[in-house]
Amino acid sequence: MEKNAAVVFGGTGLTGSLLLAQISNDQYFNKIIVVTRKEIATKNLKITNKVIDFSKEKEFENCIIKDAVVFSCIGTTQSQVKGNKKRYKEIDFDITLNIAKASKKMNADKFLFISSGGANSKSSNFYLKLKGEIEEAVINIKNNSLFIIKPSLLIGRRKNRRFLEEIGQLVMPIFSFILPSTIKAIKAKTVAKAMINLSKSNLSGKNIIENSDLFNWSKS
């Protein structure tokens, strides 16, 4: 049992890496488990790196400590899976669902995962439909405390470039002042900060955190 332990999945991506950096410097967390496919180098004594096979459901349970906060920043792109929608779903849907199941079974205190603004299981858009399906599946797990994080366009430097997203990152901030907070672009580090603050909150049950909420939660 670890009251101030954090388990991070997807800690090498855009938001996940920023989340991990912020948690590492946060004295509230005394233990951090970073779950990856490949070993990562770290000098931070609070961090333990667990390398697992993400296709094996049982391995997720071995990474989660009772009462820990579990963060999931798992996600992929069409280019990374070369347009293979089955593979896309295996990563976004299956892995997220397995983390939720393991968090429930191991009695994690909170489970926070990144979805998307506009997610809707009835959408004709593949991405938004899939994100909506993930949300519904995870909600059905009934975790102790669930936080569904729904950002708009994320601003930040990615390792894997997304052409259309890069154009959006250049254009959206220009018009940001006239856009409502529900849809305006948001910095990945802002999302990371909001997730950390939410993880320390007294909120319980199911919590849907919209883009506008993220701006507010990142301030404290």
Summary of the structure (lengths in Angstrom):
residues: 220
radius of gyration: 16.4
end to end distance: 27.3
largest distance: 47.5
contacts: 681
relative contact order: 0.14
helix: 39%
strand: 19%
